[in-house]
Amino acid sequence: MTSVTHPVARAGTGPLAHLVDVAYAVGGRPVFDGLNISIARGSVTAIMGPSGTGKTTLLRLITGQIRPGRGRVEVAGEDLAALDTDGLYRLRRRMGMLFQNGALLTDLDVYENVAFPLREHTQLPECLIARTVLMKLQAVGLRGAARLMPAELSGGMSRRVALARAIVMDPEILIYDEPFAGLDPIALGVVLRLIRETNDALGLTSIVVSHDVHVIGQLADHTYLLSSGKVVAEGSPAELERDPAPVVHQFMAGEADGPVPFHYPAPDYAAQLLGAEVPA
């Protein structure tokens, strides 16, 4: 019988994820250049930054979907560059992921969506799968929705089912990619509370990518602000609020004008209009 817990891994000390001098480029365009991030065990760490700064790319590096051009990425004491395919898959089973849109399997009901990782990665008997699934659905308040289909769920309910699925394998690290996008205030408050309570009750380490300054201020223990391929500020949300750096102030205050420009780099506007140039 395959276990779904990792008590030995939880006993470690030091950062659970560590990125050192990471560089990564897409099509010759640098995304990161000298990125350094350390994710403390047992914490909720937020990754913030303007659009296009590589927040989701960072999650892909941590999960081993892509490799850096330079630098080192370590997760749970493992150097991802040294892992073969089997080793990477074993490490990923110690992670849970909640995608922005929930990413539920539309042809499966709520119960089967949550049970799916157990069926794929363990040999648990059906009675234990049923107990585990019901426990996780109870934790997110949706045990009564077990036989609903994804199309019957609200946005907030879908996100909660996705959270139940993400924790069903008792992961060591839980990753959230924009978990608050598109939620009404009530659903947002529910998901916010569940992230914090799940992290603390299960002894998880959570990484939350979001651009919602107000919500992150209520949730995160530590926050990294990314810009221009590097960490431009880090600390508690309150510390970032007080940071005098222009790029930090612009983001935290939501100002349109500042170091992050509104316009993407382009040729002179008047010259381009008069010359009727077609953008290259």
RAGI-V587582 format. One record per pair of residues at least 12 apart in sequence whose ideal C-beta (glycine too) atoms are under 10 Angstrom apart, sorted by the first residue. I is the first residue (numbers start at 1). J is the second residue. D is the distance in Angstrom with one decimal. If there is no record, write none. Layout:
I:J:D ; I:J:D
This chain:
1:122:7.7 ; 1:123:5.9 ; 1:124:6.5 ; 1:125:7.9 ; 1:128:8.4 ; 2:93:9.7 ; 2:118:9.2 ; 2:121:7.1 ; 2:122:4.1 ; 2:123:5.2 ; 2:124:6.9 ; 3:122:8.0 ; 3:124:9.3 ; 3:169:10.0 ; 3:170:8.9 ; 4:93:8.7 ; 4:117:8.7 ; 4:118:7.0 ; 4:121:7.9 ; 4:122:5.9 ; 4:124:7.5 ; 4:128:9.3 ; 4:132:7.4 ; 4:168:7.7 ; 4:169:5.0 ; 4:170:5.2 ; 4:171:9.2 ; 5:169:8.7 ; 5:170:4.6 ; 5:171:9.6 ; 5:172:9.3 ; 6:76:8.6 ; 6:93:8.7 ; 6:94:5.6 ; 6:169:9.2 ; 6:170:7.0 ; 6:171:7.9 ; 6:172:5.3 ; 7:170:9.5 ; 7:172:9.8 ; 7:203:9.9 ; 9:41:9.9 ; 9:76:5.7 ; 9:77:8.3 ; 9:91:9.8 ; 9:94:6.2 ; 9:171:9.8 ; 9:172:5.1 ; 9:173:9.3 ; 10:41:8.1 ; 10:42:9.0 ; 10:76:9.7 ; 10:94:9.8 ; 10:170:9.6 ; 10:172:6.2 ; 10:202:9.6 ; 10:203:6.0 ; 10:204:9.0 ; 10:205:9.2 ; 11:41:9.9 ; 12:41:7.0 ; 12:76:7.3 ; 12:77:6.4 ; 12:172:9.2 ; 13:41:7.3 ; 14:38:8.7 ; 14:40:8.6 ; 14:41:7.4 ; 14:74:9.7 ; 14:77:8.1 ; 15:37:8.9 ; 15:38:4.3 ; 15:39:5.6 ; 15:40:5.9 ; 15:41:7.0 ; 15:43:9.5 ; 15:45:9.7 ; 15:74:8.0 ; 15:75:9.5 ; 15:76:9.8 ; 15:77:9.6 ; 15:205:9.0 ; 16:38:9.0 ; 16:39:5.4 ; 16:40:7.2 ; 16:41:4.7 ; 16:42:8.4 ; 16:43:8.7 ; 16:45:9.4 ; 16:62:9.9 ; 16:74:9.1 ; 16:75:7.0 ; 16:76:6.0 ; 16:77:8.6 ; 16:94:9.8 ; 16:172:7.1 ; 16:173:5.9 ; 16:204:9.5 ; 16:205:4.5 ; 16:207:9.2 ; 17:37:7.5 ; 17:38:7.5 ; 17:39:3.9 ; 17:40:9.2 ; 17:41:9.3 ; 17:45:8.5 ; 17:58:9.9 ; 17:61:9.6 ; 17:62:5.6 ; 17:73:7.8 ; 17:74:6.9 ; 17:75:4.9 ; 17:76:7.8 ; 17:80:9.9 ; 17:95:9.9 ; 17:173:6.9 ; 17:175:9.6 ; 17:205:7.6 ; 17:207:7.2 ; 18:36:8.7 ; 18:37:7.5 ; 18:38:5.3 ; 18:39:7.3 ; 18:62:9.9 ; 18:72:7.7 ; 18:73:7.7 ; 18:74:4.5 ; 18:75:7.9 ; 18:76:9.9 ; 18:77:9.2 ; 18:79:9.6 ; 19:32:8.6 ; 19:35:5.8 ; 19:36:6.3 ; 19:37:4.6 ; 19:38:7.7 ; 19:39:8.7 ; 19:58:7.8 ; 19:61:6.9 ; 19:62:7.7 ; 19:68:8.0 ; 19:71:6.8 ; 19:72:7.4 ; 19:73:5.3 ; 19:74:7.8 ; 19:75:9.4 ; 19:80:10.0 ; 19:231:9.6 ; 20:34:9.6 ; 20:35:8.7 ; 20:36:6.0 ; 20:37:8.8 ; 20:38:8.8 ; 20:68:9.7 ; 20:70:9.9 ; 20:71:5.6 ; 20:72:4.7 ; 20:73:8.0 ; 20:74:7.8 ; 21:33:9.2 ; 21:34:5.6 ; 21:35:7.5 ; 21:36:6.4 ; 21:68:9.0 ; 21:70:6.6 ; 21:71:4.2 ; 21:72:7.3 ; 22:34:7.5 ; 22:35:4.2 ; 22:36:7.5 ; 22:37:8.1 ; 22:58:8.6 ; 22:61:6.8 ; 22:68:4.6 ; 22:69:8.5 ; 22:70:7.0 ; 22:71:3.6 ; 22:72:7.4 ; 22:73:6.4 ; 22:229:9.4 ; 22:230:9.8 ; 23:35:7.4 ; 23:68:6.1 ; 23:69:5.0 ; 23:70:3.9 ; 23:71:5.8 ; 23:229:7.9 ; 24:54:7.5 ; 24:57:6.6 ; 24:58:9.0 ; 24:60:9.2 ; 24:61:6.8 ; 24:66:7.1 ; 24:67:8.4 ; 24:68:5.0 ; 24:69:5.6 ; 24:70:8.2 ; 24:71:8.4 ; 24:73:9.9 ; 24:229:8.6 ; 25:68:9.6 ; 25:69:6.0 ; 25:70:9.7 ; 25:229:9.2 ; 26:54:9.1 ; 26:57:8.0 ; 26:66:9.3 ; 30:54:9.4 ; 30:69:9.1 ; 30:228:8.9 ; 30:229:5.4 ; 31:52:8.8 ; 31:53:8.1 ; 31:54:4.3 ; 31:57:5.4 ; 31:58:8.9 ; 31:61:9.7 ; 31:66:9.9 ; 31:68:9.9 ; 31:69:9.6 ; 31:226:9.7 ; 31:229:6.4 ; 32:53:9.1 ; 32:54:5.8 ; 32:57:7.4 ; 32:58:7.7 ; 32:61:8.2 ; 32:68:7.4 ; 32:69:8.8 ; 32:70:9.1 ; 32:71:8.2 ; 32:226:8.3 ; 32:228:9.6 ; 32:229:4.8 ; 32:230:7.4 ; 32:231:9.7 ; 33:69:9.4 ; 33:70:8.6 ; 33:71:9.6 ; 33:228:8.1 ; 33:229:4.0 ; 33:230:6.7 ; 34:70:8.6 ; 34:71:8.0 ; 34:229:7.0 ; 34:230:5.6 ; 34:231:9.0 ; 35:54:8.2 ; 35:57:9.9 ; 35:58:7.6 ; 35:61:8.7 ; 35:68:8.5 ; 35:70:9.9 ; 35:71:7.2 ; 35:73:9.7 ; 35:224:9.3 ; 35:226:7.7 ; 35:229:6.7 ; 35:230:6.0 ; 35:231:6.6 ; 36:71:8.5 ; 36:224:9.5 ; 36:230:8.0 ; 36:231:6.3 ; 36:234:9.5 ; 37:58:7.5 ; 37:61:9.7 ; 37:62:9.0 ; 37:73:9.5 ; 37:207:9.4 ; 37:224:5.7 ; 37:226:8.8 ; 37:231:6.4 ; 37:234:8.3 ; 38:74:9.7 ; 38:222:9.0 ; 38:224:9.2 ; 38:234:9.2 ; 39:62:8.2 ; 39:75:8.7 ; 39:173:7.9 ; 39:205:6.3 ; 39:206:9.0 ; 39:207:6.1 ; 39:222:8.4 ; 39:224:9.1 ; 40:205:7.4 ; 40:221:7.4 ; 40:222:6.6 ; 41:76:9.4 ; 41:172:8.8 ; 41:173:9.1 ; 41:203:8.7 ; 41:204:9.2 ; 41:205:5.3 ; 42:199:7.8 ; 42:200:8.3 ; 42:203:6.3 ; 42:204:7.5 ; 42:205:6.0 ; 42:206:9.2 ; 42:221:8.7 ; 43:199:8.0 ; 43:204:9.4 ; 43:205:6.3 ; 43:206:7.3 ; 43:207:9.2 ; 43:220:8.2 ; 43:221:4.3 ; 43:222:6.0 ; 44:174:9.3 ; 44:176:9.3 ; 44:195:7.0 ; 44:196:6.6 ; 44:198:9.9 ; 44:199:5.3 ; 44:200:8.7 ; 44:204:8.8 ; 44:205:8.3 ; 44:206:4.5 ; 44:207:8.2 ; 44:208:6.3 ; 44:216:9.2 ; 44:219:5.8 ; 44:220:5.2 ; 44:221:5.2 ; 44:222:7.9 ; 44:223:9.6 ; 45:205:7.7 ; 45:206:7.0 ; 45:207:5.4 ; 45:208:7.2 ; 45:209:10.0 ; 45:220:6.5 ; 45:221:6.7 ; 45:222:5.0 ; 45:223:7.3 ; 45:224:7.1 ; 45:234:9.5 ; 46:176:9.4 ; 46:206:9.1 ; 46:207:8.0 ; 46:208:5.0 ; 46:209:7.7 ; 46:210:6.3 ; 46:211:10.0 ; 46:212:9.4 ; 46:213:9.7 ; 46:215:9.2 ; 46:216:4.6 ; 46:217:9.2 ; 46:219:7.0 ; 46:220:3.8 ; 46:221:8.5 ; 46:222:7.3 ; 46:223:4.3 ; 46:224:7.1 ; 46:225:9.0 ; 46:234:10.0 ; 46:237:7.5 ; 46:240:9.5 ; 47:59:8.0 ; 47:62:9.8 ; 47:175:9.8 ; 47:176:9.7 ; 47:177:9.6 ; 47:207:6.5 ; 47:208:7.1 ; 47:209:4.8 ; 47:210:7.8 ; 47:211:9.8 ; 47:216:9.4 ; 47:220:9.4 ; 47:223:7.9 ; 47:224:5.4 ; 47:225:8.5 ; 47:226:6.7 ; 47:231:9.5 ; 48:208:9.1 ; 48:209:7.8 ; 48:210:6.4 ; 48:211:6.1 ; 48:212:8.6 ; 48:213:7.3 ; 48:216:6.3 ; 48:220:8.8 ; 48:223:6.1 ; 48:224:7.0 ; 48:225:5.2 ; 48:226:7.2 ; 48:227:9.7 ; 48:233:9.2 ; 48:237:9.2 ; 48:240:8.2 ; 48:248:10.0 ; 48:251:7.1 ; 48:252:8.8 ; 49:209:9.0 ; 49:210:10.0 ; 49:211:7.5 ; 49:224:8.2 ; 49:225:5.7 ; 49:226:3.6 ; 49:227:5.7 ; 49:228:9.5 ; 49:231:9.2 ; 49:232:8.2 ; 49:233:9.8 ; 49:247:9.4 ; 49:251:7.1 ; 49:260:9.3 ; 50:211:7.8 ; 50:225:9.2 ; 50:226:8.2 ; 50:227:6.4 ; 50:228:9.7 ; 50:247:8.6 ; 50:250:8.5 ; 50:251:6.2 ; 50:258:9.9 ; 50:259:9.5 ; 50:260:4.9 ; 50:261:10.0 ; 51:211:7.4 ; 51:260:9.2 ; 52:227:9.9 ; 52:260:9.4 ; 52:264:9.3 ; 53:211:9.7 ; 53:225:8.8 ; 53:226:4.4 ; 53:227:5.7 ; 53:228:7.7 ; 53:229:7.9 ; 53:230:9.5 ; 53:232:9.4 ; 53:251:9.7 ; 53:260:9.0 ; 54:226:6.4 ; 54:227:9.8 ; 54:229:7.3 ; 55:177:8.1 ; 55:178:8.4 ; 55:209:4.6 ; 55:210:8.4 ; 55:211:8.1 ; 55:224:9.5 ; 55:226:6.5 ; 56:100:8.8 ; 56:177:6.0 ; 56:178:8.2 ; 56:209:6.6 ; 57:226:9.8 ; 58:73:9.6 ; 58:175:10.0 ; 58:207:8.6 ; 58:209:7.5 ; 58:224:9.0 ; 58:226:7.5 ; 59:97:8.1 ; 59:99:10.0 ; 59:175:5.8 ; 59:176:9.1 ; 59:177:5.9 ; 59:207:7.2 ; 59:209:6.3 ; 60:177:9.9 ; 61:73:5.4 ; 61:75:9.6 ; 61:80:8.0 ; 62:74:9.6 ; 62:75:6.1 ; 62:80:8.3 ; 62:95:8.3 ; 62:173:8.3 ; 62:175:7.1 ; 62:207:7.1 ; 63:75:8.2 ; 63:80:8.8 ; 63:88:8.8 ; 63:91:8.6 ; 63:92:6.4 ; 63:95:6.4 ; 63:97:7.2 ; 63:173:9.5 ; 63:175:7.1 ; 64:78:9.3 ; 64:80:4.8 ; 64:81:9.2 ; 64:83:7.0 ; 64:85:9.7 ; 64:87:9.3 ; 64:88:4.8 ; 64:89:9.2 ; 64:91:7.0 ; 64:92:7.0 ; 64:95:9.5 ; 65:88:9.4 ; 65:92:9.4 ; 66:80:9.8 ; 67:80:7.3 ; 67:81:6.4 ; 68:80:8.8 ; 68:81:8.1 ; 75:88:9.9 ; 75:91:6.3 ; 75:92:9.4 ; 75:94:8.3 ; 75:95:7.9 ; 75:172:9.2 ; 75:173:7.2 ; 75:205:10.0 ; 76:91:6.6 ; 76:94:6.2 ; 76:95:8.9 ; 76:172:6.3 ; 76:173:7.2 ; 76:205:9.2 ; 77:91:9.9 ; 78:90:9.1 ; 78:91:5.7 ; 78:94:9.4 ; 89:121:9.2 ; 91:172:9.6 ; 91:173:9.6 ; 92:121:9.8 ; 92:171:9.4 ; 93:117:8.5 ; 93:120:9.7 ; 93:121:5.8 ; 93:122:9.5 ; 93:169:6.4 ; 93:171:7.9 ; 93:172:9.6 ; 94:169:8.3 ; 94:170:9.2 ; 94:171:5.8 ; 94:172:4.6 ; 94:173:6.7 ; 95:166:8.9 ; 95:169:8.9 ; 95:171:5.3 ; 95:172:7.2 ; 95:173:5.0 ; 95:174:7.4 ; 95:175:6.4 ; 95:205:9.8 ; 95:207:9.6 ; 96:117:8.7 ; 96:162:9.7 ; 96:163:8.4 ; 96:165:8.0 ; 96:166:3.6 ; 96:167:5.6 ; 96:168:8.1 ; 96:169:6.8 ; 96:170:8.7 ; 96:171:3.8 ; 96:172:8.7 ; 96:173:7.3 ; 96:174:4.5 ; 96:175:7.0 ; 96:176:9.3 ; 96:198:9.6 ; 96:202:10.0 ; 96:204:8.1 ; 96:206:9.3 ; 97:162:8.9 ; 97:165:9.3 ; 97:166:6.0 ; 97:171:8.7 ; 97:173:9.5 ; 97:174:7.8 ; 97:175:5.0 ; 97:176:8.1 ; 97:177:7.5 ; 97:207:9.9 ; 98:159:7.2 ; 98:160:9.7 ; 98:162:5.1 ; 98:163:5.6 ; 98:164:9.8 ; 98:165:8.3 ; 98:166:4.8 ; 98:167:9.1 ; 98:174:7.2 ; 98:175:7.1 ; 98:176:4.8 ; 98:177:7.1 ; 98:178:9.5 ; 98:179:5.6 ; 98:191:9.1 ; 98:195:8.6 ; 98:206:9.7 ; 98:208:9.3 ; 99:159:9.4 ; 99:162:6.8 ; 99:166:9.1 ; 99:175:9.3 ; 99:176:8.7 ; 99:177:5.6 ; 99:178:8.5 ; 99:179:8.7 ; 100:159:9.1 ; 100:162:9.7 ; 100:176:8.8 ; 100:177:5.1 ; 100:178:4.2 ; 100:179:7.3 ; 100:180:9.2 ; 100:181:5.4 ; 100:182:8.3 ; 100:209:8.8 ; 100:210:9.9 ; 101:155:8.7 ; 101:158:7.7 ; 101:159:8.7 ; 101:162:8.6 ; 101:177:9.4 ; 101:178:9.0 ; 101:181:8.0 ; 101:182:8.1 ; 102:150:7.8 ; 102:153:8.4 ; 102:155:7.9 ; 102:156:9.8 ; 102:157:9.0 ; 102:158:4.0 ; 102:159:5.4 ; 102:160:8.8 ; 102:161:6.8 ; 102:162:4.0 ; 102:163:8.9 ; 102:165:8.9 ; 102:179:9.3 ; 103:150:9.8 ; 103:158:9.1 ; 103:162:6.6 ; 103:165:9.0 ; 103:177:9.7 ; 104:116:9.6 ; 104:149:9.2 ; 104:150:4.3 ; 104:151:9.6 ; 104:153:7.8 ; 104:158:6.0 ; 104:159:9.6 ; 104:161:6.1 ; 104:162:6.2 ; 104:165:7.7 ; 105:150:7.4 ; 105:165:9.3 ; 106:149:7.6 ; 106:150:5.2 ; 106:151:6.9 ; 107:149:8.4 ; 107:150:8.7 ; 108:149:8.1 ; 108:150:7.8 ; 109:145:9.0 ; 109:146:7.1 ; 109:147:5.3 ; 109:148:6.3 ; 109:149:5.4 ; 109:150:8.0 ; 109:152:9.0 ; 109:161:9.8 ; 110:133:9.1 ; 110:137:7.1 ; 110:142:6.7 ; 110:143:9.4 ; 110:144:9.7 ; 110:145:5.2 ; 110:146:5.3 ; 110:147:6.9 ; 110:148:5.2 ; 110:149:7.7 ; 110:150:7.5 ; 110:152:8.8 ; 110:153:7.4 ; 110:157:8.5 ; 110:158:9.3 ; 110:160:9.6 ; 110:161:5.2 ; 110:164:8.2 ; 110:165:9.2 ; 111:129:9.6 ; 111:130:8.4 ; 111:133:5.8 ; 111:134:8.3 ; 111:137:7.5 ; 111:143:9.5 ; 111:145:8.9 ; 111:146:4.1 ; 111:147:6.3 ; 111:148:9.0 ; 111:161:9.6 ; 111:164:9.9 ; 112:133:8.7 ; 112:146:9.1 ; 112:147:9.3 ; 112:149:9.9 ; 113:133:9.3 ; 113:146:9.8 ; 113:149:9.5 ; 113:150:7.2 ; 113:158:9.6 ; 113:161:6.1 ; 113:162:8.1 ; 113:164:8.3 ; 113:165:5.6 ; 113:168:9.6 ; 114:129:9.4 ; 114:132:8.5 ; 114:133:4.8 ; 114:134:9.0 ; 114:135:10.0 ; 114:136:5.8 ; 114:137:6.3 ; 114:140:9.3 ; 114:142:9.2 ; 114:146:8.3 ; 114:161:6.7 ; 114:162:9.1 ; 114:163:9.6 ; 114:164:4.9 ; 114:165:4.8 ; 114:166:9.3 ; 114:167:9.2 ; 114:168:5.4 ; 115:129:5.5 ; 115:130:8.1 ; 115:132:8.1 ; 115:133:4.9 ; 115:136:9.5 ; 115:146:9.8 ; 115:165:8.6 ; 115:168:7.5 ; 116:133:9.7 ; 116:165:6.9 ; 116:168:8.4 ; 117:165:6.5 ; 117:166:8.7 ; 117:167:9.8 ; 117:168:5.5 ; 117:169:5.2 ; 117:171:9.6 ; 118:130:9.9 ; 118:132:6.4 ; 118:133:7.4 ; 118:136:9.9 ; 118:165:9.7 ; 118:168:6.0 ; 118:169:7.0 ; 120:169:9.6 ; 121:168:9.9 ; 121:169:6.6 ; 122:168:9.9 ; 122:169:7.9 ; 129:168:9.2 ; 130:146:9.8 ; 132:168:6.2 ; 132:169:9.1 ; 132:170:8.9 ; 133:146:7.6 ; 133:164:7.8 ; 133:165:9.2 ; 133:168:6.7 ; 134:146:7.3 ; 134:164:9.9 ; 135:164:9.2 ; 135:167:9.8 ; 135:168:8.9 ; 136:161:9.5 ; 136:163:8.5 ; 136:164:4.2 ; 136:165:7.7 ; 136:166:9.1 ; 136:167:5.9 ; 136:168:5.0 ; 136:169:9.8 ; 136:170:9.5 ; 136:198:9.9 ; 137:160:8.8 ; 137:161:7.8 ; 137:164:5.3 ; 137:165:9.7 ; 137:168:9.4 ; 138:164:8.9 ; 139:160:9.4 ; 139:163:8.5 ; 139:164:6.8 ; 139:167:7.4 ; 139:194:8.0 ; 139:197:8.5 ; 139:198:7.1 ; 139:201:8.1 ; 139:202:8.9 ; 140:157:9.0 ; 140:159:9.1 ; 140:160:4.2 ; 140:161:7.2 ; 140:162:9.2 ; 140:163:5.5 ; 140:164:4.8 ; 140:165:9.7 ; 140:167:8.6 ; 140:190:8.7 ; 140:191:9.2 ; 140:194:6.0 ; 140:197:10.0 ; 140:198:8.3 ; 141:157:9.1 ; 141:160:6.7 ; 141:164:9.5 ; 141:190:7.6 ; 141:194:8.2 ; 142:157:6.4 ; 142:160:5.6 ; 142:161:6.1 ; 142:163:9.5 ; 142:164:6.9 ; 143:164:9.5 ; 145:157:6.6 ; 145:160:8.9 ; 145:161:7.5 ; 146:161:9.6 ; 148:161:8.8 ; 150:162:9.8 ; 154:183:9.3 ; 154:184:8.6 ; 154:187:7.0 ; 155:181:9.1 ; 155:182:5.6 ; 155:183:5.9 ; 155:184:7.7 ; 155:187:6.4 ; 155:188:9.9 ; 155:191:9.8 ; 156:182:9.2 ; 156:183:5.5 ; 156:184:7.0 ; 156:186:7.3 ; 156:187:2.7 ; 156:188:7.7 ; 156:189:9.4 ; 156:190:6.1 ; 156:191:6.6 ; 157:187:8.0 ; 157:190:9.3 ; 158:182:10.0 ; 158:183:10.0 ; 158:187:9.6 ; 159:176:9.5 ; 159:179:6.4 ; 159:180:8.6 ; 159:181:9.3 ; 159:182:9.0 ; 159:183:6.9 ; 159:187:7.2 ; 159:188:9.4 ; 159:190:8.7 ; 159:191:5.4 ; 159:194:8.8 ; 160:187:8.5 ; 160:190:7.0 ; 160:191:6.8 ; 160:194:6.7 ; 162:176:9.6 ; 162:179:8.6 ; 162:191:9.8 ; 163:176:8.6 ; 163:179:8.1 ; 163:191:7.5 ; 163:194:6.0 ; 163:195:7.7 ; 163:198:6.9 ; 164:194:9.5 ; 164:198:9.6 ; 166:198:9.0 ; 166:204:9.9 ; 167:194:9.8 ; 167:198:6.3 ; 167:202:6.7 ; 167:204:7.8 ; 170:202:7.2 ; 170:203:9.8 ; 170:204:9.1 ; 171:202:8.6 ; 171:204:6.9 ; 171:205:9.2 ; 172:202:9.5 ; 172:203:8.7 ; 172:204:7.0 ; 172:205:6.7 ; 173:204:6.8 ; 173:205:4.8 ; 173:206:7.6 ; 173:207:7.0 ; 174:195:8.2 ; 174:198:7.3 ; 174:199:7.1 ; 174:202:8.4 ; 174:204:5.0 ; 174:205:7.3 ; 174:206:4.9 ; 174:207:7.5 ; 174:208:9.0 ; 175:205:9.5 ; 175:206:7.6 ; 175:207:4.9 ; 175:208:8.2 ; 175:209:8.0 ; 176:191:9.0 ; 176:195:6.7 ; 176:206:6.8 ; 176:207:6.9 ; 176:208:4.5 ; 176:209:6.6 ; 176:210:7.7 ; 176:219:9.9 ; 177:207:9.2 ; 177:208:8.6 ; 177:209:5.1 ; 177:210:8.8 ; 178:208:8.8 ; 178:209:6.0 ; 178:210:5.9 ; 178:211:7.6 ; 178:212:8.6 ; 179:191:5.9 ; 179:192:8.6 ; 179:194:9.4 ; 179:195:6.8 ; 179:206:10.0 ; 179:208:6.7 ; 179:209:8.4 ; 179:210:7.1 ; 179:212:9.5 ; 179:215:9.3 ; 179:219:9.8 ; 180:192:7.2 ; 180:195:9.3 ; 180:208:8.9 ; 180:210:6.0 ; 180:211:9.2 ; 180:212:5.3 ; 180:214:9.9 ; 180:215:5.6 ; 180:216:9.1 ; 180:219:9.4 ; 181:210:8.3 ; 181:211:8.9 ; 181:212:8.5 ; 183:212:9.9 ; 183:215:9.7 ; 188:212:8.5 ; 188:215:6.9 ; 189:215:9.3 ; 189:218:9.4 ; 191:215:9.3 ; 191:219:10.0 ; 192:208:9.9 ; 192:212:9.6 ; 192:215:6.0 ; 192:216:9.7 ; 192:218:6.5 ; 192:219:6.0 ; 193:218:9.5 ; 193:219:9.3 ; 195:208:6.8 ; 195:215:9.7 ; 195:219:6.4 ; 195:220:9.9 ; 196:218:8.4 ; 196:219:5.9 ; 196:220:9.5 ; 196:221:9.8 ; 199:219:9.2 ; 199:221:9.1 ; 206:219:8.9 ; 206:220:9.0 ; 206:221:9.1 ; 207:220:10.0 ; 207:224:9.7 ; 208:220:6.7 ; 208:223:9.3 ; 209:226:9.9 ; 210:223:9.7 ; 211:251:8.4 ; 211:254:9.6 ; 213:225:9.9 ; 213:237:7.7 ; 213:240:8.5 ; 213:241:8.4 ; 213:251:7.5 ; 213:252:5.7 ; 213:253:8.5 ; 213:254:7.1 ; 214:237:9.3 ; 214:254:9.7 ; 215:237:9.7 ; 216:237:5.8 ; 216:240:9.0 ; 217:236:8.9 ; 217:237:4.0 ; 217:238:7.4 ; 217:240:8.7 ; 217:241:7.5 ; 217:252:9.3 ; 218:237:8.1 ; 219:237:8.3 ; 220:236:7.6 ; 220:237:5.7 ; 220:240:9.6 ; 221:236:7.3 ; 221:237:9.1 ; 222:234:6.9 ; 222:235:7.0 ; 222:236:6.6 ; 222:237:8.8 ; 222:239:9.4 ; 223:235:6.6 ; 223:236:6.9 ; 223:237:5.4 ; 223:238:9.6 ; 223:239:8.2 ; 223:240:5.7 ; 223:252:9.9 ; 224:240:9.3 ; 225:240:6.2 ; 225:243:8.3 ; 225:245:9.1 ; 225:247:8.0 ; 225:248:6.0 ; 225:251:6.4 ; 225:252:8.1 ; 226:251:9.7 ; 227:245:9.6 ; 227:247:5.2 ; 227:248:8.4 ; 227:250:9.4 ; 227:251:7.6 ; 227:259:7.6 ; 227:260:7.0 ; 228:247:8.0 ; 228:259:8.7 ; 228:260:9.1 ; 232:245:6.6 ; 232:246:9.9 ; 232:247:5.4 ; 232:248:6.3 ; 232:251:8.9 ; 232:259:9.2 ; 233:245:6.3 ; 233:247:8.0 ; 233:248:4.5 ; 233:249:9.8 ; 233:251:8.8 ; 233:252:8.9 ; 235:248:10.0 ; 237:252:8.7 ; 240:252:5.8 ; 241:253:8.9 ; 245:259:8.7 ; 246:258:5.7 ; 246:259:5.1 ; 246:260:9.4 ; 247:259:4.3 ; 247:260:6.5 ; 266:279:7.9 ; 267:279:8.4 ; 267:280:9.1
